[in-house]
Amino acid sequence: MKKKKIVLVSALLPVSVREEKKSQYSVKVSPGGLITTLSQSVENSKVIWLGWYGYPKYSKKIEEMVIKAGKEKGFNLLPIALSFEEFENFFNNFSNGVIWPLFHTFSQYCRFEEEYWNYYVKVNEKFASKIISFLKENPDYVVWVHDYHFLILPEFVKAKIPDAKMYFFLHIPFPSFENFLKLPWRKKIIDGLLGYDFIGFHTKVDKNNFIQCVNHFYDLKVNEKSYVSNIKISNKTIKVSALPISIDFEKYNQLAYDKEVLEITEVLKDRYKDKYLILSIDRIDYTKGLVEKLEGIKRFIEKYPEYRERFVMLVSTAPNIKKLPEYTQLEQLFHHKIAEINGTYGTEEWRPILFINKRLDFKELIAYYRVSDICFINSIKDGLNIVCKEYASSNVDLTGSIMLSEFAGASTEIGKYVYLVNPYDKENIADTIKYIFEEDKKIKSKKISNLRNHISQFNIHWWSDSFFRLAEGKKPDKYPELLDLYPVHEQ
């Protein structure tokens, strides 16, 4: 079978540069979830990966180190250099200071400054220039662009190469038109997105929000056909679809039996043998419902005192790369809340919350996925959230359960296999924890088993293959049942 030729575009490359000493640099593989997922999605394709290497300086030496490190890990990298001002304004101030909060319903954090928008345009033009140069020598490549950093990229590429094939996947939610209309540059962003030939979203909610926003600016016709909505505006047709991203099920399933993982698993089983273990794997971000999660745990302790000293919640938070004041404030509040709960309800022998202020080692994470009773995901808003899929794929003993926010995109795909909660409702959270602890083991086992079967079918390779099938006007081999709206736990 002929391999697809892809220019994969993401803001960050799968490797990053660090300056150890003056003019002495090291390159390491980036640990981010999106990077890992994208790496798995293109394993069987011929790929050139374009992105920034995470350090705001350029030299020929740095570029060569990045390319070499990429090749050692199996990547063909096309690095792009950004200055500190470009990094600060493109990444922090616009992408993470405007698009991220607005698309996640936190418009109070948006900084609508024209200077930030100008840098967003400038960096999109910079990426476009690299793409244009590459396509002129390699016209048979498709450009596959990822995420909210590149909402206007096609305009600049197609100005020079009108017939360039450009596909896009948005990994965060797309907002309702009431939220989207707050953007001063709203029409420019809609016009930018309409330059793509195919657009993928995690959920039907996001897809429908996008169509509604386009309809606000243009007289359009929508033709629904085989999992794709064809949007026709004048003489142009753009295909859009809902395709929830996934993971490499077999990788996680097999890792659960890794020798080192099994050793860690036995240690953890012994450590928590007389307690229920709730697992919280997050990063410091206001979209994750962290403080609300702690309020729910606090209410559980108060409402059901019979479970005091009979459970612990292990909280592991990865560091956040968004250098913005609201994240610093959230981190301080989060740490304070943990200390308050442990100080109020803990004893000499028991702390309700065990806090690890770092990302868990990968094999240790898999072991925790194996042994924990509940994986608790409390997102206020999430594009999808793949932690629930990692957890189920690693929970080979079928002893775990997932508490999932109704507002995580994954709820529209796997809601019937999990226990849904309203992240704002601490009574609901407390009651659901008790319900899971007391639920029949066979019922819980059946839920997680069915979810594992689902993820096995609709894995990362299905996602990648289906994306390109739909982009090229073909039907996917199979397609999951997706809800049109977020489900609610009362159903």
N, C-alpha and C positions, 0 to 999 in steps of 0.2 A: 504493500500500500504506500502510495506517494505521501511523503511527509509534507505537512503544511509549512509554508514559509511565513514567519510572523515577525514583525517588529513589535515587541511588547513594550509599552510605554507606561511607566509608573513614576511617581515623584522620586522615590528612593530605589536605588539598586539593591540587590540582595547582599551586597557587601558594603561596608562603610569604613572610612578612613579616620584614624585618630593620630594626633601628634603626641608622641611619647616624650621626646625632647626636642629642642630647637632643630628644625629641619630633619628630624628623624620620625618617620611615620610607620604605623602598623595598619594592616587591613584585616578586618574580621567579618565573619558572616553575620548578617543582621538577624536578630531573633524574632522580628515581628510576625504576627499571625498572617497578615496579608501576604507578606513576602513568601512565607512557607507555602501558603495555599497556591499562589501563582506559580511557584516553582513546580509543584506537583501537577498543575493543570496543563503544563506544556512539555511534559517529559517525552512525549512521542512526536514532537514537532521540531523543525529547524528554526531556532529562535535567536534573534538579536535583541538584547534587552537594553533599552535606553532609559537612563535615569540619572539622578544626582547621587554622588557618593558620600554625602553627609558631612562634608568638611568645606568651609567657605574659603578655600584657597585653591589655586591651580598651579601646577608645574607639570612638565613633561614626565618627571619622575613619578609623581602621584598617579597620573593617568596610566602609566605603564604598570605600576604596582596593582592598580585596580583591575586592569585587564588580565594580568597574570593570575591574581587571586581568583578571579572569576573562572578562568579556564581550569584551575586546579579543582574547582567545585563543579565543573561541568557547564558553566555559563559562558556565553559569548556576549560580552558587555560593550556597550557604547556609552561611555561616561560623558556627562555634561557638567560643566563647571558653573557654580553660582557664587557670586560675591556675598559678603556678609549682609549687605543692604538688600540684595535680592532674596536671600534666605529669610531675613527678618520680615520683610514686607510681603513676599509671596507666600511663604509658609505660615509664619505666626500671625501676621496682621490680617491677611485676607483669607487664605484657605482655612486657617484654624480660628481666626478671629471674626469672620463674617459667615462664610459658607457653613462651616461645621455647626456653630450654634443655631443658625437659622434653620438649617435642614433637620436639626434635632429638636425643634420647637423651643429653643432657648434664645429667643431674639433679644432678650434683655442684655445679653453679653455681646451683641454685635457692635462693631466699630465701623460705621459707614463713612469711611474717609476716602476721598478721591485719590489720594496718594497711594493708598494700598491697592486700589483697583488698577491704577496705572502700572504698578509693579506686577500685578497678576497678568495683565496684558503683555507686558514686556517679557516675562518668563515663558509664557505660552508661545510667544513669537520665537524665543530662543530655542525651545524644544522643537517647534515647527521647522526651524532652519536646519536642525540636525536631521530631522525626518526627511525633509526635501532632498538634502544632499545624498542621503542613503538611497532613497527611492529612485533618484535619477540614474543610479548605477545598478539598482536592483528592483526594477519595476514590477516584478512578479510577487513581491511581498505584500501581505495584508498588514495594516496597522491596527493593533489591538490596544486601545487606551483604557487605563484604569483610574477611576475615582475622580473626586471632586476638585482636584487640582487642575483639571484640564477640560473644563466645561466649554471653552471657546476655541480649543485647539484646531478643529477642522477648517475654520475660516482662513487661517494663515497657510495651512498646507494646500488646500484646494485652490487658493488664489494662484498658486504656481503649478500644481498638478491636479487639475479638475477631476480627473477620473481615478484618483487614488481611492482605494477601498479602505474605509476607516470605520471600525467597530468600537463600541464603548460599553463598559460595564460600570455602573455606579454601586459602590460598596456601602454607601450610607443611605438613609431614607431619602426619598424625594418629598418635599413638604406639600401640604395642602395649598391651594392657590391663595387663601387668605394670608398665610405666612409668606409664601413666595413673593407676593406683590409688595411686601415691605422693602424688597431690594431696590435700591436706586438704579441698578444696572440690569433689571429684570428682563427687559426685552433683548438686550445684547446677549444675555446668557441663554435665553430661549433660542435666539437665532444661531448662537454658537452650537448648541446641542443639535439643532436641526441640520447641521452640516454633516453629522455622522450618518452612515448608511444603515446602521443597526444599533439599537440601544437596548441593553439588558438591565433589568432591575431585579432585586431579590423577591419582591412581592407584587401581587396584583394591586395592592393599595398604592404602592409607589408608582407603578405603571399608570394607573388611572389618575393619580394626582398630576403626573406629567402631562397626560393628554388634556386634562382639564385646564392646566396652565397654558398650554399651546392654544387651546380653543379660545382663551381669553384675548389672544392677540391676533389670531388668524381664523379665517373662514376655512374650516377643514372638513374632510370626509374621512371617516374611520371604517375600515373594512376588517372585520374579525375573521381570521382564517388560520386554522391549525396552530393554535397556541401563540399566534402572532397578531398584533394589531398593526395594520397598514395605515399610516397617517398620510393622507394625500393633501398637499398644499400647492395650488397652482399646478405646475407640471412636475413636481418632485414628490416622491414617495419615500417615507422613512419607516422602517420596520422597528417595532418595539415589542418586548416580551418580558414576562416574569420568569426568572430562572434562579431559584434559590441556590446559592453556592454550597459546596459540600467539602468533604475531606477525603483523604485516602483511608477508607475504612480498614483495609487489610493491614496497613502500616500500624495503626493503633491496636487493632485486634491481636496482631502477632507480638507487638511490643509488650503486651500485657503478660506474655509468657517468657519474656527475656529473663535470663538468669539473674541479672542484677536487680531487675524490677521485682522478681519473685522474692529475693532476699529482703528488699525494702518493704515489700508487702507484708511479710511475716513479722517484721519489726513493728509495723504500724498496727497490724491486727492485735499483737500483744499489748501495745501501748493503749489502744482504745477498746480493749476487749469487753469492758463493762460499761461502755458508753456509746450512745448514738453519735455519729460524726457527720456534721454538716460541713460541706466544702464550699468556699467562696473564692473563685478565681477571677480577678478583675484587674483593671488598672485605674489609677486615680483619674476619674473623669465624671463630670456632673451628669452625663448621660446614663451612667451605670446604676443610679439609685442606691449609692453606698450608704448614705446617712439614713435613708428610708429603710434600708435593709436592717441596719442596727436598731432602728426604732421598732421594727417588727420583732426582732430577737428579744429586745427589752420587754415588749408586751407579752411575748411567749413566756418569759421567766415569771413575770408578774401574774399572768392569768392562769398558768398551769404550774404552780409551785411544786407539784409532785415530780416534775422533770428536772428540778434543780439537782445538780451534780450527776445527772444521768445523761448529759449530752455536752458536747463542745462544738463550737464552730471555728474551723481553721480558716483564717483569712490571709490570702496571699495577694498582694497588689504589686503589679509591675510598675516601674517608674514611668511617669508621663513625660513625653518629649515636647509637649506644648508649653512653652515658657510664657505663660500668661497669668495675671494676678488671680483670676478666679480659681485657677488650679491650686495655687499656693494656699488660698483661703480654704478651699475644700479639703485639702490634705490636712491642714491644721484642725479643722472641725472634725474630720473623720478620726484622727488620732485621739482627739479629746473625748469623743464619744465612746471609743473603745475603752479608754482609761476609766471613764465614768461608769460604764456598765460593769467592768471587772471590779472596780473599787466598791460599787454599791452592792453587787450580788455575789462576788467571789468570796471564797474562803481560803484558809491556809492550804487546803488540798485541791481546790477547784477554781479555775478561771473559765468563765463561760466562753470567752473569745481568745483564741490563740492567734496572735498576729505575727506574720512574717512580712517584713517590709521590703520584699524583693520578689522577683520572678523565681518560682521553684525550678530546680534542675529538672530537665525534661523527663528523665526516668523516675525521679521522685514524684513528679506530677502524675505520671501514668499509674504509679502505685497508689497514690491518693484517689485517683479515679476508680481504681479497683475496689478499694476498701470502704469508701465513704458511703453513708446511707442516703444522703441527700446532696445533690449539686444544686445550689441556690443561685439563680440568675434573676436579678431584680431591676433590669433596665427600665429607665424612664422612657427611653426611645433608643432603638437599635436597628441598624439595617437588617441584620439577621441574628448574629451571635452564634459562632461555631463551637463555643465551649461545650454546649449541650451535646453536640455531635461527637466531639472528642471524648466526652465523658461516657456516653452510651457505647461507643466503639471499644472503649477500654474496659468496660464493666462486664467482663466475661463471665463472672459468677452469677450475674443477673440478680444482684442483691441491692442495687441502687435505684434511686428515684430522682426525678428532675423537677424542681420547682422553678417554673419559667414565667417571667413577666408576660402579661397579655400584650405588652407593647414592644416586645422583641419580634423582629420580622419572622423569626423561626416559628412563632406561635401559629402563623397562618399556614404553615406546612406540617408541623408535627404536634399540633395542639392536643390531638386525641391520645398521644402517647405519654403526656407529661401532666403535671399538676399545675394548673394555671393560677396565677395570683395577680391582684392589682397592686402594683408597687407602692401606691400611695396609702393603701389600706392596711394598717398595722394589725387590726383585728383579724382580717382575712389571712394575713401572713402567719399570725400566731395559731389560728385555727387549722391552717393547712399543714403546718409542721406537726402538730398533734395528730392530725388525721393520717399523715403518712407514717408516723411512728407506729400507729395502731392499726394500719391497714393490713389486710390479709397478705401474707408473703407471696402467695401464689398469684394474686392479682398484680402486685408490684412487679413480680418476675415476668409476668405476661406482658405488661406495658413496656418494660425495658427491652425485652426480647423482640417485640414487634418493632420497636424503634430501631434496634440494631439491624433487623432485616430491611427496613426502609432505607437506612443509610447505606447499607451494603449495595442495594440496587441503585440508589441515586447518589453515587459517590462523586468524587472530584473529576474522575475521568468521564462519567456521564455528563457532568456539568459542562466541561470544556467541549466535548464532542457535540452536545446538544446546542451549545451556543453557536458553534460554527455551522451546524446543520441549518438552524433557523436563520442565521445571517445570510446563508446562501440559498434560501428558499426551499429547503428540504424539511421533512418531518423528522423529529427525534425518534429514536427507537421506542422510547417510553417517556411518560411525563407524569409527575406527581399530582395528586389532588391538592389544589391550593384554594384557600378561602379568599373571597373578595374583600372581606373585612376582618379586622382583628377579632379573635374570639374572646368571650368573657367567661369567667369561671363559674358564673351562675347557670350557664347552659347545661 
